Amino acid sequence: MLTQTIVLLLAAVILVPLCTRLALGGVIGYLLAGLLVGPGVLALVADLEEVSHLSEFGVVFLLFVIGLELRPSRLWLLREQVFGHGSAQLLATGAVIALLSYMVGLSWQASGVIGIGLALSSTALVLQTLAEKKQLTERHGREAFAILLLQDLAVIPLLALLPLLAGGSAAITQPGWQPVLRTCGIIVGAVLASRVLLRPLFRLIVTFGGREIFTATALLLVV
């Protein structure tokens, strides 16, 4: 795993600055780096399952950083963009894609799943592109962030709909809502724990631990 990590970092260090220099953007550089070292070209990275686990940590870190920047008051200020524009984008895009899928002969269940899946965007790719172009603070950047935020919030209820789209009585009798309720319980527990435990812990670490231990504690929390 260490060797594969070195290969991935080396490919990114070479190709990302090159693509940035060519005005292609860092995201294209990361995609080309993965394509180059992957099994389709040089095959320097073969254990894709382990690499996918590593990449999931990157997504978690990204969402953690977004969470640091996001406050409920700010979410309320962006409510029109988040719940208005975001819902309109998600519903309109999903409906159009589902309709096109149904017109080519797929079942309505499969069309619904395809519409839901392709209506979502990659928060990592879009935010990285906007940050590179210094457009996050502009109007279209803020609205794009709001739409992406709504998509992230909508993932859990959308996943809850998938068993219902499976069709047949088995989809209704199976306890498909139990994982959703369990996930909601975990989220509520995490919020309560952050207020009761984490805030005093971080105050204690800031007072006695220093900056390095504070950073280590934040990384430990994410992991």
NUVODREN-861848 format. One record per residue (C-alpha): residue in one letter; x, y, z. Coordinates in steps of 0.2 Angstrom, whole numbers, plus 5000, padded with zeros to 4 digits. Layout:
N
<pt r="A" east="X" north="Y" up="Z"/>
...
***
This chain:
223
<pt r="M" east="5000" north="5000" up="5000"/>
<pt r="L" east="5014" north="5012" up="5004"/>
<pt r="T" east="5022" north="5009" up="4987"/>
<pt r="Q" east="5005" north="5012" up="4978"/>
<pt r="T" east="5003" north="5028" up="4988"/>
<pt r="I" east="5020" north="5034" up="4983"/>
<pt r="V" east="5016" north="5030" up="4964"/>
<pt r="L" east="4999" north="5040" up="4966"/>
<pt r="L" east="5008" north="5055" up="4974"/>
<pt r="L" east="5022" north="5055" up="4961"/>
<pt r="A" east="5010" north="5054" up="4946"/>
<pt r="A" east="5000" north="5068" up="4954"/>
<pt r="V" east="5015" north="5079" up="4958"/>
<pt r="I" east="5020" north="5077" up="4939"/>
<pt r="L" east="5004" north="5079" up="4930"/>
<pt r="V" east="4994" north="5091" up="4940"/>
<pt r="P" east="5006" north="5106" up="4939"/>
<pt r="L" east="5008" north="5101" up="4920"/>
<pt r="C" east="4990" north="5102" up="4917"/>
<pt r="T" east="4988" north="5118" up="4927"/>
<pt r="R" east="5002" north="5125" up="4917"/>
<pt r="L" east="4993" north="5121" up="4901"/>
<pt r="A" east="4977" north="5129" up="4908"/>
<pt r="L" east="4968" north="5112" up="4909"/>
<pt r="G" east="4965" north="5113" up="4927"/>
<pt r="G" east="4971" north="5102" up="4942"/>
<pt r="V" east="4956" north="5091" up="4941"/>
<pt r="I" east="4961" north="5085" up="4924"/>
<pt r="G" east="4978" north="5082" up="4930"/>
<pt r="Y" east="4972" north="5071" up="4944"/>
<pt r="L" east="4961" north="5061" up="4932"/>
<pt r="L" east="4976" north="5059" up="4920"/>
<pt r="A" east="4987" north="5053" up="4934"/>
<pt r="G" east="4975" north="5040" up="4939"/>
<pt r="L" east="4972" north="5034" up="4921"/>
<pt r="L" east="4991" north="5033" up="4918"/>
<pt r="V" east="4996" north="5023" up="4933"/>
<pt r="G" east="4980" north="5012" up="4933"/>
<pt r="P" east="4977" north="4995" up="4926"/>
<pt r="G" east="4972" north="5002" up="4909"/>
<pt r="V" east="4989" north="5009" up="4905"/>
<pt r="L" east="5005" north="5007" up="4915"/>
<pt r="A" east="4997" north="4995" up="4928"/>
<pt r="L" east="5008" north="5003" up="4942"/>
<pt r="V" east="4993" north="5002" up="4954"/>
<pt r="A" east="4984" north="4985" up="4953"/>
<pt r="D" east="4975" north="4984" up="4970"/>
<pt r="L" east="4960" north="4995" up="4966"/>
<pt r="E" east="4950" north="4990" up="4981"/>
<pt r="E" east="4963" north="4996" up="4993"/>
<pt r="V" east="4965" north="5012" up="4983"/>
<pt r="S" east="4947" north="5015" up="4983"/>
<pt r="H" east="4947" north="5013" up="5002"/>
<pt r="L" east="4961" north="5026" up="5003"/>
<pt r="S" east="4951" north="5038" up="4991"/>
<pt r="E" east="4936" north="5037" up="5003"/>
<pt r="F" east="4946" north="5045" up="5016"/>
<pt r="G" east="4949" north="5060" up="5004"/>
<pt r="V" east="4931" north="5062" up="5002"/>
<pt r="V" east="4928" north="5061" up="5021"/>
<pt r="F" east="4941" north="5075" up="5023"/>
<pt r="L" east="4933" north="5086" up="5010"/>
<pt r="L" east="4916" north="5084" up="5018"/>
<pt r="F" east="4924" north="5088" up="5035"/>
<pt r="V" east="4932" north="5104" up="5028"/>
<pt r="I" east="4915" north="5109" up="5021"/>
<pt r="G" east="4907" north="5106" up="5038"/>
<pt r="L" east="4920" north="5117" up="5046"/>
<pt r="E" east="4915" north="5131" up="5034"/>
<pt r="L" east="4896" north="5128" up="5036"/>
<pt r="R" east="4886" north="5135" up="5050"/>
<pt r="P" east="4867" north="5133" up="5053"/>
<pt r="S" east="4866" north="5152" up="5052"/>
<pt r="R" east="4874" north="5152" up="5035"/>
<pt r="L" east="4864" north="5138" up="5029"/>
<pt r="W" east="4848" north="5148" up="5033"/>
<pt r="L" east="4855" north="5163" up="5024"/>
<pt r="L" east="4857" north="5152" up="5009"/>
<pt r="R" east="4840" north="5143" up="5011"/>
<pt r="E" east="4833" north="5150" up="4994"/>
<pt r="Q" east="4848" north="5144" up="4984"/>
<pt r="V" east="4850" north="5127" up="4994"/>
<pt r="F" east="4832" north="5121" up="4995"/>
<pt r="G" east="4825" north="5131" up="4980"/>
<pt r="H" east="4838" north="5131" up="4967"/>
<pt r="G" east="4846" north="5114" up="4973"/>
<pt r="S" east="4829" north="5105" up="4974"/>
<pt r="A" east="4824" north="5112" up="4957"/>
<pt r="Q" east="4840" north="5106" up="4949"/>
<pt r="L" east="4839" north="5089" up="4957"/>
<pt r="L" east="4821" north="5086" up="4952"/>
<pt r="A" east="4822" north="5093" up="4935"/>
<pt r="T" east="4838" north="5084" up="4930"/>
<pt r="G" east="4833" north="5068" up="4937"/>
<pt r="A" east="4816" north="5069" up="4929"/>
<pt r="V" east="4823" north="5073" up="4912"/>
<pt r="I" east="4836" north="5059" up="4913"/>
<pt r="A" east="4823" north="5046" up="4920"/>
<pt r="L" east="4811" north="5051" up="4905"/>
<pt r="L" east="4824" north="5048" up="4892"/>
<pt r="S" east="4829" north="5032" up="4900"/>
<pt r="Y" east="4811" north="5026" up="4900"/>
<pt r="M" east="4809" north="5031" up="4882"/>
<pt r="V" east="4823" north="5020" up="4876"/>
<pt r="G" east="4814" north="5005" up="4884"/>
<pt r="L" east="4820" north="5003" up="4902"/>
<pt r="S" east="4808" north="5000" up="4916"/>
<pt r="W" east="4802" north="5015" up="4926"/>
<pt r="Q" east="4811" north="5008" up="4941"/>
<pt r="A" east="4828" north="5007" up="4932"/>
<pt r="S" east="4824" north="5024" up="4924"/>
<pt r="G" east="4821" north="5031" up="4942"/>
<pt r="V" east="4837" north="5024" up="4948"/>
<pt r="I" east="4847" north="5031" up="4933"/>
<pt r="G" east="4839" north="5048" up="4935"/>
<pt r="I" east="4843" north="5049" up="4953"/>
<pt r="G" east="4861" north="5044" up="4951"/>
<pt r="L" east="4865" north="5055" up="4936"/>
<pt r="A" east="4856" north="5070" up="4944"/>
<pt r="L" east="4870" north="5071" up="4957"/>
<pt r="S" east="4887" north="5080" up="4954"/>
<pt r="S" east="4904" north="5077" up="4961"/>
<pt r="T" east="4907" north="5090" up="4975"/>
<pt r="A" east="4925" north="5086" up="4975"/>
<pt r="L" east="4927" north="5090" up="4957"/>
<pt r="V" east="4916" north="5105" up="4956"/>
<pt r="L" east="4923" north="5114" up="4972"/>
<pt r="Q" east="4941" north="5110" up="4966"/>
<pt r="T" east="4938" north="5118" up="4949"/>
<pt r="L" east="4929" north="5133" up="4957"/>
<pt r="A" east="4943" north="5135" up="4970"/>
<pt r="E" east="4957" north="5134" up="4956"/>
<pt r="K" east="4948" north="5148" up="4946"/>
<pt r="K" east="4945" north="5158" up="4962"/>
<pt r="Q" east="4926" north="5158" up="4959"/>
<pt r="L" east="4919" north="5151" up="4975"/>
<pt r="T" east="4915" north="5168" up="4982"/>
<pt r="E" east="4907" north="5174" up="4966"/>
<pt r="R" east="4888" north="5173" up="4963"/>
<pt r="H" east="4888" north="5157" up="4952"/>
<pt r="G" east="4901" north="5149" up="4964"/>
<pt r="R" east="4890" north="5152" up="4979"/>
<pt r="E" east="4875" north="5145" up="4970"/>
<pt r="A" east="4885" north="5130" up="4964"/>
<pt r="F" east="4890" north="5127" up="4982"/>
<pt r="A" east="4872" north="5128" up="4987"/>
<pt r="I" east="4866" north="5116" up="4974"/>
<pt r="L" east="4880" north="5104" up="4979"/>
<pt r="L" east="4876" north="5105" up="4997"/>
<pt r="L" east="4858" north="5101" up="4994"/>
<pt r="Q" east="4864" north="5085" up="4984"/>
<pt r="D" east="4875" north="5080" up="4998"/>
<pt r="L" east="4860" north="5082" up="5010"/>
<pt r="A" east="4848" north="5072" up="4999"/>
<pt r="V" east="4859" north="5057" up="4997"/>
<pt r="I" east="4852" north="5048" up="5012"/>
<pt r="P" east="4834" north="5050" up="5008"/>
<pt r="L" east="4838" north="5046" up="4990"/>
<pt r="L" east="4846" north="5030" up="4995"/>
<pt r="A" east="4831" north="5026" up="5005"/>
<pt r="L" east="4820" north="5026" up="4990"/>
<pt r="L" east="4831" north="5013" up="4981"/>
<pt r="P" east="4823" north="4998" up="4989"/>
<pt r="L" east="4806" north="5005" up="4985"/>
<pt r="L" east="4811" north="5006" up="4967"/>
<pt r="A" east="4816" north="4988" up="4967"/>
<pt r="G" east="4798" north="4983" up="4963"/>
<pt r="G" east="4788" north="4968" up="4970"/>
<pt r="S" east="4781" north="4965" up="4987"/>
<pt r="A" east="4798" north="4960" up="4994"/>
<pt r="A" east="4804" north="4978" up="4993"/>
<pt r="I" east="4789" north="4983" up="5004"/>
<pt r="T" east="4791" north="4969" up="5017"/>
<pt r="Q" east="4810" north="4971" up="5019"/>
<pt r="P" east="4815" north="4983" up="5033"/>
<pt r="G" east="4823" north="4995" up="5021"/>
<pt r="W" east="4820" north="5010" up="5032"/>
<pt r="Q" east="4830" north="5002" up="5047"/>
<pt r="P" east="4847" north="5008" up="5040"/>
<pt r="V" east="4840" north="5025" up="5037"/>
<pt r="L" east="4834" north="5027" up="5054"/>
<pt r="R" east="4850" north="5020" up="5061"/>
<pt r="T" east="4860" north="5032" up="5051"/>
<pt r="C" east="4849" north="5047" up="5057"/>
<pt r="G" east="4851" north="5041" up="5075"/>
<pt r="I" east="4870" north="5041" up="5072"/>
<pt r="I" east="4870" north="5058" up="5065"/>
<pt r="V" east="4859" north="5065" up="5080"/>
<pt r="G" east="4871" north="5056" up="5092"/>
<pt r="A" east="4886" north="5064" up="5084"/>
<pt r="V" east="4879" north="5081" up="5085"/>
<pt r="L" east="4874" north="5079" up="5103"/>
<pt r="A" east="4892" north="5071" up="5107"/>
<pt r="S" east="4900" north="5086" up="5098"/>
<pt r="R" east="4891" north="5098" up="5110"/>
<pt r="V" east="4893" north="5088" up="5126"/>
<pt r="L" east="4910" north="5080" up="5123"/>
<pt r="L" east="4920" north="5088" up="5109"/>
<pt r="R" east="4919" north="5106" up="5112"/>
<pt r="P" east="4926" north="5104" up="5130"/>
<pt r="L" east="4939" north="5092" up="5124"/>
<pt r="F" east="4945" north="5104" up="5110"/>
<pt r="R" east="4946" north="5119" up="5123"/>
<pt r="L" east="4956" north="5108" up="5134"/>
<pt r="I" east="4968" north="5103" up="5120"/>
<pt r="V" east="4970" north="5121" up="5114"/>
<pt r="T" east="4974" north="5126" up="5132"/>
<pt r="F" east="4987" north="5112" up="5136"/>
<pt r="G" east="4991" north="5103" up="5120"/>
<pt r="G" east="4997" north="5115" up="5107"/>
<pt r="R" east="4994" north="5117" up="5089"/>
<pt r="E" east="5001" north="5100" up="5083"/>
<pt r="I" east="4990" north="5090" up="5095"/>
<pt r="F" east="4975" north="5100" up="5090"/>
<pt r="T" east="4978" north="5096" up="5072"/>
<pt r="A" east="4981" north="5077" up="5077"/>
<pt r="T" east="4965" north="5077" up="5087"/>
<pt r="A" east="4955" north="5084" up="5072"/>
<pt r="L" east="4963" north="5071" up="5060"/>
<pt r="L" east="4958" north="5057" up="5073"/>
<pt r="L" east="4940" north="5064" up="5074"/>
<pt r="V" east="4939" north="5063" up="5055"/>
<pt r="V" east="4946" north="5045" up="5054"/>
***
